Amino acid sequence: MPVEDINAQAWTVYGQRQLSRSYMPPVPEQLSWTPWEGVGPGAQILGDITGRRVLDIGSGAGHHVVHLSQAHGAHVTGIELSPTQHERAVSTHTDVPGVEFVQADLVDYLAQAEPFDAAYAIGTLAFIDPHRALPALRDGLRPGAPLILSLLHTDLHDRGPSTTVAPREQMILLRDDPPLATQMWVLAPQLWEDLLTEYGFRVEAIDLLRHPDQSARVVQQLIRARRLAARPARLSSRPRSAQPPVPHAAVGVGAILLGEQGILLGRHRRGTIELPGGSVEAGESFEAAAVRELREETGLAARPDDVKLLGMLVDHVGGVVRVTVGASVRTWQGQPATQPDESVGDWAWYPLDQLPDGLFVCSAQILTAWRPGLPIDHSSAHFTPFASRAPHPTPSVNGLA
């Protein structure tokens, strides 16, 4: 059975169970992006939606639709594929002014609807193939319209997001009934950003929202994006000139430190797992950039002579050429630690046979260029090894050979 049909069937069963209980969630006093009250912002991140047309993707019982209409004066359309979920909404809220409930496939509906001024999805867009949903949302939103997405990042079993655009099984849990199996696109924040950029959106922020109980593992990610203006018509190329070209590439380095306990990796505030590294500054060599980034992010000290350049990776993200040089650091001093004001921290050593999910795409590309046999999935990039790639001596920790 196709993935989205599996999900539609699961949500139809879910809706029928809730109808049989006559359960309807109350209309909230504040829009919540997570299942936990008081965590995260409210509807203000949609901007001023008074009198605007807003789309609720996967609107379920319709309580969020009603809240936005009554509390914020928006004209809200709730679209729902499940007929039983749609029945729950219309049976209770159909007479509320300023709301509309539609039972349809999102892509089919947007193909014929007037473009919306804003759209949001609370936990629901992950049930639709992003390669199908995001182009439809781009065409179904006005230029400049916000798109706010609440998505699963880490589940109850501490299983983090994937770095490949593929669905995986996730269960819908009910208090008194057996769980329902679904297929969800649980993707790393960087991957969502890449997809949104590819399909005509600008990502403005990605926040990780954690359960108020510190012992709970589940994490939601909240993505704030905006639909870009339509791309201009393609023009013919102009004659060459003597002026230098405008810079159009992002250049960075990623450093591999292999110690006795494995590879050094840190967690970005957006949730991805990364090697130490970052952008190369003007006039800086790749070796010097690796040493500087290592010191700034981890507190470890190394010298440019301790750095072995492996090669250059080239790919494209959002129309920008991304050039990343992989580097192996053979000797260093100190112990890695989270540094103030840095976006990557929680540094830890990971054995090569126990690498975590959720690797940042560039880090994954560097690691597989360094060790092609590592079982890491990632988007492809062109790798050019540098001239000399003789095996390194066994790396030493804290400068001790």
Contacts in CASP RR format, 6 or more apart in sequence:
PFRMAT RR
TARGET T0000
AUTHOR 0000-0000-0000
METHOD contacts of the structure
MODEL  1
MPVEDINAQAWTVYGQRQLSRSYMPPVPEQLSWTPWEGVGPGAQILGDIT
GRRVLDIGSGAGHHVVHLSQAHGAHVTGIELSPTQHERAVSTHTDVPGVE
FVQADLVDYLAQAEPFDAAYAIGTLAFIDPHRALPALRDGLRPGAPLILS
LLHTDLHDRGPSTTVAPREQMILLRDDPPLATQMWVLAPQLWEDLLTEYG
FRVEAIDLLRHPDQSARVVQQLIRARRLAARPARLSSRPRSAQPPVPHAA
VGVGAILLGEQGILLGRHRRGTIELPGGSVEAGESFEAAAVRELREETGL
AARPDDVKLLGMLVDHVGGVVRVTVGASVRTWQGQPATQPDESVGDWAWY
PLDQLPDGLFVCSAQILTAWRPGLPIDHSSAHFTPFASRAPHPTPSVNGL
A
1 9 0 8 1.000
3 129 0 8 1.000
3 167 0 8 1.000
3 183 0 8 1.000
4 127 0 8 1.000
4 128 0 8 1.000
4 129 0 8 1.000
6 181 0 8 1.000
6 182 0 8 1.000
6 183 0 8 1.000
7 127 0 8 1.000
7 128 0 8 1.000
7 182 0 8 1.000
7 183 0 8 1.000
7 184 0 8 1.000
8 81 0 8 1.000
8 82 0 8 1.000
10 172 0 8 1.000
10 180 0 8 1.000
10 181 0 8 1.000
10 182 0 8 1.000
11 81 0 8 1.000
11 82 0 8 1.000
11 84 0 8 1.000
11 85 0 8 1.000
11 127 0 8 1.000
11 172 0 8 1.000
11 182 0 8 1.000
12 82 0 8 1.000
12 83 0 8 1.000
12 84 0 8 1.000
12 85 0 8 1.000
13 84 0 8 1.000
13 180 0 8 1.000
14 82 0 8 1.000
14 84 0 8 1.000
14 85 0 8 1.000
14 172 0 8 1.000
14 174 0 8 1.000
14 180 0 8 1.000
15 82 0 8 1.000
15 84 0 8 1.000
15 85 0 8 1.000
15 87 0 8 1.000
15 88 0 8 1.000
16 84 0 8 1.000
17 174 0 8 1.000
17 177 0 8 1.000
18 24 0 8 1.000
18 61 0 8 1.000
18 84 0 8 1.000
18 88 0 8 1.000
19 84 0 8 1.000
19 87 0 8 1.000
19 88 0 8 1.000
24 61 0 8 1.000
24 63 0 8 1.000
24 88 0 8 1.000
24 92 0 8 1.000
25 61 0 8 1.000
25 63 0 8 1.000
26 63 0 8 1.000
27 63 0 8 1.000
27 66 0 8 1.000
27 67 0 8 1.000
27 70 0 8 1.000
28 63 0 8 1.000
28 64 0 8 1.000
28 67 0 8 1.000
29 67 0 8 1.000
29 71 0 8 1.000
30 38 0 8 1.000
30 42 0 8 1.000
30 43 0 8 1.000
30 67 0 8 1.000
31 42 0 8 1.000
31 43 0 8 1.000
31 64 0 8 1.000
31 67 0 8 1.000
31 68 0 8 1.000
32 38 0 8 1.000
32 39 0 8 1.000
32 40 0 8 1.000
32 42 0 8 1.000
32 122 0 8 1.000
33 39 0 8 1.000
33 40 0 8 1.000
33 41 0 8 1.000
33 42 0 8 1.000
33 122 0 8 1.000
33 148 0 8 1.000
33 150 0 8 1.000
33 209 0 8 1.000
33 220 0 8 1.000
33 222 0 8 1.000
34 40 0 8 1.000
34 150 0 8 1.000
34 209 0 8 1.000
34 220 0 8 1.000
36 211 0 8 1.000
36 212 0 8 1.000
38 212 0 8 1.000
39 209 0 8 1.000
39 210 0 8 1.000
39 211 0 8 1.000
39 212 0 8 1.000
40 207 0 8 1.000
40 209 0 8 1.000
40 222 0 8 1.000
41 222 0 8 1.000
43 49 0 8 1.000
43 67 0 8 1.000
43 68 0 8 1.000
43 71 0 8 1.000
43 72 0 8 1.000
45 146 0 8 1.000
45 148 0 8 1.000
45 224 0 8 1.000
46 54 0 8 1.000
46 68 0 8 1.000
46 118 0 8 1.000
46 120 0 8 1.000
46 146 0 8 1.000
46 148 0 8 1.000
47 118 0 8 1.000
47 146 0 8 1.000
49 68 0 8 1.000
49 72 0 8 1.000
49 73 0 8 1.000
49 74 0 8 1.000
49 117 0 8 1.000
49 118 0 8 1.000
50 72 0 8 1.000
50 73 0 8 1.000
50 74 0 8 1.000
51 73 0 8 1.000
51 74 0 8 1.000
51 75 0 8 1.000
52 74 0 8 1.000
52 75 0 8 1.000
52 117 0 8 1.000
52 118 0 8 1.000
53 74 0 8 1.000
53 75 0 8 1.000
53 76 0 8 1.000
53 77 0 8 1.000
53 114 0 8 1.000
53 116 0 8 1.000
53 117 0 8 1.000
53 118 0 8 1.000
54 68 0 8 1.000
54 74 0 8 1.000
54 75 0 8 1.000
54 76 0 8 1.000
54 77 0 8 1.000
54 116 0 8 1.000
54 117 0 8 1.000
54 118 0 8 1.000
54 119 0 8 1.000
54 120 0 8 1.000
55 76 0 8 1.000
55 77 0 8 1.000
55 78 0 8 1.000
55 79 0 8 1.000
55 116 0 8 1.000
55 118 0 8 1.000
55 119 0 8 1.000
55 120 0 8 1.000
56 62 0 8 1.000
56 64 0 8 1.000
56 65 0 8 1.000
56 68 0 8 1.000
56 76 0 8 1.000
56 77 0 8 1.000
56 78 0 8 1.000
56 79 0 8 1.000
56 119 0 8 1.000
56 120 0 8 1.000
56 121 0 8 1.000
57 78 0 8 1.000
57 79 0 8 1.000
57 106 0 8 1.000
57 119 0 8 1.000
57 120 0 8 1.000
57 121 0 8 1.000
57 124 0 8 1.000
57 125 0 8 1.000
58 78 0 8 1.000
58 79 0 8 1.000
58 80 0 8 1.000
58 81 0 8 1.000
58 85 0 8 1.000
58 106 0 8 1.000
58 121 0 8 1.000
58 124 0 8 1.000
59 65 0 8 1.000
59 78 0 8 1.000
59 79 0 8 1.000
59 80 0 8 1.000
59 85 0 8 1.000
59 89 0 8 1.000
59 101 0 8 1.000
60 80 0 8 1.000
60 82 0 8 1.000
60 85 0 8 1.000
60 86 0 8 1.000
60 88 0 8 1.000
60 89 0 8 1.000
61 85 0 8 1.000
61 88 0 8 1.000
61 89 0 8 1.000
61 92 0 8 1.000
62 78 0 8 1.000
62 88 0 8 1.000
62 89 0 8 1.000
62 92 0 8 1.000
62 93 0 8 1.000
62 99 0 8 1.000
62 101 0 8 1.000
63 93 0 8 1.000
64 122 0 8 1.000
65 76 0 8 1.000
65 77 0 8 1.000
65 78 0 8 1.000
65 89 0 8 1.000
65 93 0 8 1.000
65 99 0 8 1.000
65 101 0 8 1.000
66 76 0 8 1.000
66 93 0 8 1.000
66 96 0 8 1.000
66 99 0 8 1.000
68 74 0 8 1.000
68 76 0 8 1.000
69 75 0 8 1.000
69 76 0 8 1.000
69 96 0 8 1.000
69 97 0 8 1.000
69 98 0 8 1.000
69 99 0 8 1.000
70 96 0 8 1.000
73 98 0 8 1.000
74 98 0 8 1.000
74 118 0 8 1.000
75 98 0 8 1.000
75 99 0 8 1.000
75 100 0 8 1.000
76 98 0 8 1.000
76 99 0 8 1.000
76 100 0 8 1.000
77 99 0 8 1.000
77 100 0 8 1.000
77 101 0 8 1.000
77 102 0 8 1.000
77 116 0 8 1.000
78 89 0 8 1.000
78 99 0 8 1.000
78 100 0 8 1.000
78 101 0 8 1.000
78 102 0 8 1.000
79 102 0 8 1.000
79 103 0 8 1.000
79 104 0 8 1.000
79 106 0 8 1.000
79 109 0 8 1.000
80 86 0 8 1.000
80 89 0 8 1.000
80 101 0 8 1.000
80 102 0 8 1.000
80 103 0 8 1.000
81 103 0 8 1.000
81 104 0 8 1.000
81 105 0 8 1.000
81 106 0 8 1.000
82 103 0 8 1.000
83 103 0 8 1.000
86 101 0 8 1.000
86 102 0 8 1.000
86 103 0 8 1.000
89 101 0 8 1.000
90 101 0 8 1.000
93 99 0 8 1.000
93 101 0 8 1.000
94 101 0 8 1.000
102 109 0 8 1.000
106 128 0 8 1.000
106 133 0 8 1.000
106 136 0 8 1.000
106 137 0 8 1.000
107 128 0 8 1.000
107 132 0 8 1.000
107 133 0 8 1.000
107 136 0 8 1.000
110 136 0 8 1.000
110 137 0 8 1.000
110 139 0 8 1.000
110 140 0 8 1.000
111 136 0 8 1.000
111 139 0 8 1.000
113 140 0 8 1.000
115 139 0 8 1.000
115 140 0 8 1.000
115 141 0 8 1.000
115 142 0 8 1.000
115 145 0 8 1.000
116 140 0 8 1.000
116 141 0 8 1.000
116 142 0 8 1.000
116 145 0 8 1.000
117 141 0 8 1.000
117 142 0 8 1.000
117 145 0 8 1.000
118 141 0 8 1.000
118 145 0 8 1.000
118 146 0 8 1.000
118 147 0 8 1.000
118 148 0 8 1.000
119 137 0 8 1.000
119 140 0 8 1.000
119 141 0 8 1.000
119 145 0 8 1.000
119 146 0 8 1.000
119 147 0 8 1.000
119 148 0 8 1.000
120 146 0 8 1.000
120 147 0 8 1.000
120 148 0 8 1.000
120 149 0 8 1.000
120 150 0 8 1.000
121 148 0 8 1.000
121 149 0 8 1.000
121 150 0 8 1.000
122 150 0 8 1.000
123 149 0 8 1.000
123 150 0 8 1.000
123 151 0 8 1.000
123 152 0 8 1.000
123 220 0 8 1.000
125 133 0 8 1.000
125 149 0 8 1.000
125 151 0 8 1.000
126 151 0 8 1.000
126 152 0 8 1.000
126 184 0 8 1.000
126 185 0 8 1.000
126 186 0 8 1.000
126 187 0 8 1.000
127 182 0 8 1.000
127 183 0 8 1.000
127 184 0 8 1.000
127 185 0 8 1.000
128 185 0 8 1.000
129 167 0 8 1.000
129 185 0 8 1.000
130 165 0 8 1.000
130 185 0 8 1.000
130 187 0 8 1.000
130 192 0 8 1.000
130 195 0 8 1.000
131 165 0 8 1.000
131 195 0 8 1.000
134 195 0 8 1.000
134 196 0 8 1.000
134 198 0 8 1.000
134 199 0 8 1.000
134 201 0 8 1.000
135 199 0 8 1.000
137 147 0 8 1.000
137 199 0 8 1.000
137 227 0 8 1.000
138 199 0 8 1.000
138 200 0 8 1.000
138 201 0 8 1.000
138 227 0 8 1.000
141 147 0 8 1.000
141 227 0 8 1.000
142 227 0 8 1.000
143 227 0 8 1.000
143 228 0 8 1.000
143 229 0 8 1.000
143 230 0 8 1.000
144 226 0 8 1.000
144 227 0 8 1.000
144 228 0 8 1.000
144 229 0 8 1.000
145 226 0 8 1.000
145 227 0 8 1.000
146 224 0 8 1.000
146 225 0 8 1.000
146 226 0 8 1.000
146 227 0 8 1.000
147 196 0 8 1.000
147 201 0 8 1.000
147 225 0 8 1.000
147 226 0 8 1.000
147 227 0 8 1.000
148 222 0 8 1.000
148 223 0 8 1.000
148 224 0 8 1.000
148 225 0 8 1.000
149 192 0 8 1.000
149 222 0 8 1.000
149 223 0 8 1.000
149 225 0 8 1.000
150 209 0 8 1.000
150 220 0 8 1.000
150 221 0 8 1.000
150 222 0 8 1.000
150 223 0 8 1.000
151 186 0 8 1.000
151 187 0 8 1.000
151 192 0 8 1.000
151 220 0 8 1.000
151 221 0 8 1.000
151 222 0 8 1.000
151 223 0 8 1.000
152 161 0 8 1.000
152 170 0 8 1.000
152 184 0 8 1.000
152 186 0 8 1.000
152 218 0 8 1.000
152 220 0 8 1.000
152 221 0 8 1.000
153 160 0 8 1.000
153 161 0 8 1.000
153 186 0 8 1.000
153 189 0 8 1.000
153 208 0 8 1.000
153 219 0 8 1.000
153 220 0 8 1.000
153 221 0 8 1.000
153 271 0 8 1.000
154 160 0 8 1.000
154 161 0 8 1.000
154 217 0 8 1.000
154 218 0 8 1.000
154 219 0 8 1.000
155 170 0 8 1.000
155 186 0 8 1.000
155 217 0 8 1.000
155 218 0 8 1.000
156 216 0 8 1.000
156 217 0 8 1.000
156 218 0 8 1.000
157 217 0 8 1.000
158 217 0 8 1.000
159 357 0 8 1.000
160 186 0 8 1.000
160 219 0 8 1.000
160 357 0 8 1.000
160 358 0 8 1.000
161 186 0 8 1.000
161 187 0 8 1.000
161 188 0 8 1.000
161 189 0 8 1.000
161 191 0 8 1.000
161 221 0 8 1.000
161 271 0 8 1.000
161 357 0 8 1.000
161 358 0 8 1.000
162 168 0 8 1.000
162 185 0 8 1.000
162 186 0 8 1.000
162 187 0 8 1.000
162 188 0 8 1.000
162 191 0 8 1.000
162 357 0 8 1.000
162 358 0 8 1.000
163 187 0 8 1.000
163 188 0 8 1.000
163 190 0 8 1.000
163 191 0 8 1.000
163 357 0 8 1.000
163 358 0 8 1.000
163 359 0 8 1.000
163 360 0 8 1.000
163 361 0 8 1.000
163 364 0 8 1.000
163 376 0 8 1.000
163 377 0 8 1.000
163 378 0 8 1.000
164 191 0 8 1.000
164 377 0 8 1.000
164 378 0 8 1.000
165 185 0 8 1.000
165 187 0 8 1.000
165 191 0 8 1.000
165 195 0 8 1.000
166 185 0 8 1.000
167 183 0 8 1.000
167 184 0 8 1.000
167 185 0 8 1.000
168 183 0 8 1.000
168 184 0 8 1.000
168 186 0 8 1.000
169 181 0 8 1.000
169 182 0 8 1.000
169 183 0 8 1.000
169 184 0 8 1.000
170 182 0 8 1.000
170 183 0 8 1.000
170 184 0 8 1.000
170 186 0 8 1.000
171 179 0 8 1.000
171 180 0 8 1.000
171 181 0 8 1.000
171 182 0 8 1.000
172 179 0 8 1.000
172 180 0 8 1.000
172 182 0 8 1.000
173 179 0 8 1.000
174 180 0 8 1.000
187 195 0 8 1.000
188 271 0 8 1.000
188 272 0 8 1.000
188 358 0 8 1.000
188 359 0 8 1.000
188 360 0 8 1.000
189 206 0 8 1.000
189 208 0 8 1.000
189 221 0 8 1.000
189 223 0 8 1.000
189 270 0 8 1.000
189 271 0 8 1.000
189 272 0 8 1.000
190 270 0 8 1.000
190 272 0 8 1.000
190 360 0 8 1.000
190 361 0 8 1.000
191 361 0 8 1.000
192 203 0 8 1.000
192 206 0 8 1.000
192 221 0 8 1.000
192 223 0 8 1.000
193 203 0 8 1.000
193 206 0 8 1.000
193 223 0 8 1.000
194 317 0 8 1.000
194 318 0 8 1.000
194 361 0 8 1.000
194 379 0 8 1.000
196 202 0 8 1.000
196 203 0 8 1.000
196 223 0 8 1.000
196 225 0 8 1.000
197 203 0 8 1.000
197 317 0 8 1.000
197 318 0 8 1.000
198 318 0 8 1.000
200 227 0 8 1.000
200 228 0 8 1.000
201 225 0 8 1.000
201 226 0 8 1.000
201 227 0 8 1.000
201 228 0 8 1.000
202 225 0 8 1.000
202 226 0 8 1.000
202 228 0 8 1.000
203 223 0 8 1.000
203 224 0 8 1.000
203 225 0 8 1.000
204 224 0 8 1.000
204 225 0 8 1.000
204 226 0 8 1.000
205 222 0 8 1.000
205 223 0 8 1.000
205 224 0 8 1.000
206 221 0 8 1.000
206 222 0 8 1.000
206 223 0 8 1.000
206 224 0 8 1.000
206 270 0 8 1.000
207 221 0 8 1.000
207 222 0 8 1.000
208 219 0 8 1.000
208 220 0 8 1.000
208 221 0 8 1.000
208 222 0 8 1.000
208 269 0 8 1.000
208 270 0 8 1.000
208 271 0 8 1.000
209 219 0 8 1.000
209 220 0 8 1.000
209 221 0 8 1.000
209 222 0 8 1.000
210 216 0 8 1.000
210 219 0 8 1.000
211 217 0 8 1.000
211 218 0 8 1.000
211 219 0 8 1.000
221 270 0 8 1.000
221 271 0 8 1.000
248 320 0 8 1.000
248 321 0 8 1.000
249 320 0 8 1.000
249 321 0 8 1.000
249 322 0 8 1.000
249 323 0 8 1.000
250 279 0 8 1.000
250 317 0 8 1.000
250 320 0 8 1.000
250 321 0 8 1.000
250 322 0 8 1.000
250 323 0 8 1.000
251 279 0 8 1.000
251 280 0 8 1.000
251 323 0 8 1.000
251 324 0 8 1.000
251 325 0 8 1.000
252 277 0 8 1.000
252 278 0 8 1.000
252 279 0 8 1.000
252 280 0 8 1.000
252 289 0 8 1.000
252 323 0 8 1.000
252 324 0 8 1.000
252 325 0 8 1.000
253 277 0 8 1.000
253 278 0 8 1.000
253 280 0 8 1.000
253 286 0 8 1.000
253 289 0 8 1.000
253 290 0 8 1.000
253 293 0 8 1.000
253 324 0 8 1.000
253 325 0 8 1.000
253 326 0 8 1.000
253 327 0 8 1.000
254 275 0 8 1.000
254 276 0 8 1.000
254 277 0 8 1.000
254 278 0 8 1.000
254 290 0 8 1.000
254 293 0 8 1.000
254 324 0 8 1.000
254 325 0 8 1.000
254 326 0 8 1.000
254 327 0 8 1.000
254 362 0 8 1.000
254 363 0 8 1.000
254 366 0 8 1.000
255 275 0 8 1.000
255 276 0 8 1.000
255 277 0 8 1.000
255 290 0 8 1.000
255 293 0 8 1.000
255 294 0 8 1.000
255 307 0 8 1.000
255 326 0 8 1.000
255 327 0 8 1.000
255 328 0 8 1.000
255 329 0 8 1.000
256 263 0 8 1.000
256 275 0 8 1.000
256 310 0 8 1.000
256 326 0 8 1.000
256 327 0 8 1.000
256 328 0 8 1.000
256 329 0 8 1.000
256 366 0 8 1.000
256 367 0 8 1.000
256 370 0 8 1.000
257 263 0 8 1.000
257 264 0 8 1.000
257 276 0 8 1.000
257 294 0 8 1.000
257 300 0 8 1.000
257 329 0 8 1.000
257 332 0 8 1.000
257 395 0 8 1.000
258 328 0 8 1.000
258 395 0 8 1.000
259 349 0 8 1.000
259 395 0 8 1.000
259 397 0 8 1.000
260 397 0 8 1.000
261 349 0 8 1.000
261 351 0 8 1.000
262 349 0 8 1.000
262 350 0 8 1.000
262 351 0 8 1.000
262 352 0 8 1.000
263 275 0 8 1.000
263 349 0 8 1.000
263 350 0 8 1.000
263 351 0 8 1.000
263 352 0 8 1.000
263 355 0 8 1.000
263 367 0 8 1.000
264 275 0 8 1.000
264 276 0 8 1.000
264 298 0 8 1.000
264 336 0 8 1.000
264 347 0 8 1.000
264 348 0 8 1.000
264 349 0 8 1.000
265 273 0 8 1.000
265 274 0 8 1.000
265 275 0 8 1.000
265 347 0 8 1.000
265 348 0 8 1.000
265 349 0 8 1.000
265 350 0 8 1.000
265 355 0 8 1.000
265 356 0 8 1.000
265 359 0 8 1.000
265 363 0 8 1.000
266 273 0 8 1.000
266 274 0 8 1.000
266 275 0 8 1.000
266 276 0 8 1.000
266 344 0 8 1.000
266 345 0 8 1.000
266 346 0 8 1.000
266 347 0 8 1.000
266 348 0 8 1.000
267 273 0 8 1.000
267 274 0 8 1.000
267 344 0 8 1.000
267 345 0 8 1.000
267 346 0 8 1.000
268 274 0 8 1.000
268 343 0 8 1.000
268 344 0 8 1.000
268 345 0 8 1.000
268 360 0 8 1.000
269 343 0 8 1.000
269 344 0 8 1.000
270 343 0 8 1.000
271 358 0 8 1.000
272 358 0 8 1.000
272 359 0 8 1.000
272 360 0 8 1.000
272 363 0 8 1.000
273 356 0 8 1.000
273 357 0 8 1.000
273 358 0 8 1.000
273 359 0 8 1.000
273 360 0 8 1.000
273 363 0 8 1.000
274 344 0 8 1.000
274 359 0 8 1.000
274 360 0 8 1.000
274 362 0 8 1.000
274 363 0 8 1.000
275 360 0 8 1.000
275 362 0 8 1.000
275 363 0 8 1.000
275 366 0 8 1.000
275 367 0 8 1.000
276 290 0 8 1.000
276 293 0 8 1.000
276 294 0 8 1.000
276 297 0 8 1.000
276 298 0 8 1.000
276 300 0 8 1.000
276 344 0 8 1.000
277 289 0 8 1.000
277 290 0 8 1.000
277 293 0 8 1.000
277 294 0 8 1.000
277 297 0 8 1.000
278 289 0 8 1.000
278 293 0 8 1.000
279 289 0 8 1.000
280 286 0 8 1.000
280 289 0 8 1.000
280 325 0 8 1.000
281 289 0 8 1.000
281 292 0 8 1.000
284 292 0 8 1.000
285 304 0 8 1.000
286 307 0 8 1.000
286 309 0 8 1.000
286 325 0 8 1.000
286 327 0 8 1.000
287 304 0 8 1.000
287 305 0 8 1.000
287 307 0 8 1.000
287 309 0 8 1.000
287 327 0 8 1.000
288 304 0 8 1.000
290 302 0 8 1.000
290 304 0 8 1.000
290 307 0 8 1.000
290 327 0 8 1.000
290 329 0 8 1.000
291 302 0 8 1.000
291 303 0 8 1.000
291 304 0 8 1.000
291 306 0 8 1.000
291 307 0 8 1.000
294 300 0 8 1.000
294 301 0 8 1.000
294 302 0 8 1.000
294 329 0 8 1.000
294 332 0 8 1.000
295 301 0 8 1.000
295 302 0 8 1.000
296 339 0 8 1.000
296 342 0 8 1.000
297 339 0 8 1.000
297 342 0 8 1.000
297 344 0 8 1.000
297 345 0 8 1.000
298 336 0 8 1.000
298 337 0 8 1.000
298 339 0 8 1.000
298 345 0 8 1.000
298 347 0 8 1.000
299 334 0 8 1.000
299 336 0 8 1.000
299 337 0 8 1.000
299 339 0 8 1.000
300 332 0 8 1.000
300 333 0 8 1.000
300 334 0 8 1.000
300 335 0 8 1.000
300 336 0 8 1.000
301 332 0 8 1.000
301 333 0 8 1.000
301 334 0 8 1.000
302 329 0 8 1.000
302 331 0 8 1.000
302 332 0 8 1.000
302 333 0 8 1.000
303 331 0 8 1.000
306 329 0 8 1.000
306 330 0 8 1.000
306 331 0 8 1.000
306 332 0 8 1.000
307 327 0 8 1.000
307 328 0 8 1.000
307 329 0 8 1.000
307 330 0 8 1.000
308 327 0 8 1.000
308 328 0 8 1.000
308 329 0 8 1.000
308 330 0 8 1.000
308 392 0 8 1.000
309 325 0 8 1.000
309 326 0 8 1.000
309 327 0 8 1.000
309 386 0 8 1.000
310 325 0 8 1.000
310 326 0 8 1.000
310 327 0 8 1.000
310 328 0 8 1.000
310 366 0 8 1.000
310 369 0 8 1.000
310 370 0 8 1.000
310 385 0 8 1.000
310 386 0 8 1.000
310 389 0 8 1.000
311 325 0 8 1.000
311 326 0 8 1.000
311 369 0 8 1.000
311 383 0 8 1.000
311 384 0 8 1.000
311 385 0 8 1.000
311 386 0 8 1.000
312 323 0 8 1.000
312 324 0 8 1.000
312 325 0 8 1.000
312 326 0 8 1.000
312 383 0 8 1.000
312 384 0 8 1.000
312 386 0 8 1.000
313 322 0 8 1.000
313 323 0 8 1.000
313 324 0 8 1.000
313 325 0 8 1.000
313 326 0 8 1.000
313 362 0 8 1.000
313 365 0 8 1.000
313 366 0 8 1.000
313 369 0 8 1.000
313 381 0 8 1.000
313 382 0 8 1.000
313 383 0 8 1.000
314 321 0 8 1.000
314 322 0 8 1.000
314 323 0 8 1.000
314 324 0 8 1.000
314 381 0 8 1.000
314 382 0 8 1.000
314 384 0 8 1.000
315 321 0 8 1.000
315 322 0 8 1.000
315 365 0 8 1.000
315 379 0 8 1.000
315 380 0 8 1.000
315 381 0 8 1.000
315 382 0 8 1.000
316 322 0 8 1.000
322 362 0 8 1.000
324 362 0 8 1.000
324 365 0 8 1.000
324 366 0 8 1.000
324 381 0 8 1.000
326 366 0 8 1.000
326 369 0 8 1.000
326 370 0 8 1.000
328 370 0 8 1.000
328 392 0 8 1.000
328 395 0 8 1.000
329 395 0 8 1.000
330 392 0 8 1.000
330 393 0 8 1.000
330 395 0 8 1.000
330 396 0 8 1.000
331 395 0 8 1.000
331 396 0 8 1.000
331 399 0 8 1.000
331 401 0 8 1.000
332 397 0 8 1.000
332 398 0 8 1.000
332 399 0 8 1.000
333 398 0 8 1.000
333 399 0 8 1.000
334 398 0 8 1.000
335 398 0 8 1.000
336 347 0 8 1.000
337 347 0 8 1.000
338 345 0 8 1.000
338 346 0 8 1.000
338 347 0 8 1.000
339 345 0 8 1.000
350 356 0 8 1.000
352 371 0 8 1.000
352 374 0 8 1.000
355 367 0 8 1.000
355 374 0 8 1.000
355 376 0 8 1.000
359 367 0 8 1.000
359 376 0 8 1.000
359 378 0 8 1.000
361 378 0 8 1.000
361 379 0 8 1.000
364 376 0 8 1.000
364 377 0 8 1.000
364 378 0 8 1.000
365 378 0 8 1.000
365 379 0 8 1.000
365 381 0 8 1.000
365 383 0 8 1.000
367 374 0 8 1.000
367 376 0 8 1.000
368 374 0 8 1.000
368 376 0 8 1.000
368 378 0 8 1.000
369 383 0 8 1.000
369 385 0 8 1.000
393 401 0 8 1.000
END
